Amino acid sequence: MQSTPLPNLRAAPAPADYPGLELQAVEAAHAAVRASLPRTLAERSAMRPIDLIVIHCSATRSGVRLAPEAETAIDGWHKARGFARLPRAAARLNPNLAHIGYHYVIDLDGRIATGRGLPEPGAHVAGFNARSVGICMVGGAEPVARYTLAQWRALRTLVARLKGELDALARSQVRVCGHRDLSPDTNGDGQVTRQEWLKTCPGFDVAAWLQAGMQPLAVNVLEGGAA
Ligand SMILES: [Zn+2]
């Protein structure tokens, strides 16, 4: 049996080390969420209930760019898998991405691309699409994913912004988890453990990340990838 090296538990540099970049990331996250929300009050009140934010990876090598653009590449893969957005929904947001299953894609440089609008159910996790939002981090094919600091910063600001927006809409606490955490609890002990994962996506422990104030472990940070 292969032994797994112990993760390096040293936390990555705090976001306070990058005040200017942090502000940029917050603004970018706000803009992305604003673009995805319904535009009228009537549409907003008719929006589907959302109580789950699911974090994914693109299952490509960590730190490797997707061409021509991450969201366009992913749209192509999802087209090949037979995913399709409703034409009416696609006409409202990102008509060039008619297939993408995620609501957001976070590129290596921290850019947050929108995919589906929030009123549209995604196509990213079987059994949970109706009530969830899907965020995809570019990279993460390895069992221990490594993302750039810019990606971590974007993820933190996006999840915080989204959670605030959705908690207010749902009037309840929205749960944040990783794709692998939604694997079936086959032994019925109330916890989804490593042995039960159907896949490793997104390649990091989302619960631990949340508990650490949305700070990644150093082992999950791509060296030289700081923006
Ligand atoms: Zn996934």
Residues whose N, C-alpha, C, O or C-beta is under 5 A from the ligand:
A	BS01	ZN	H56 C57 H124 H179 C201
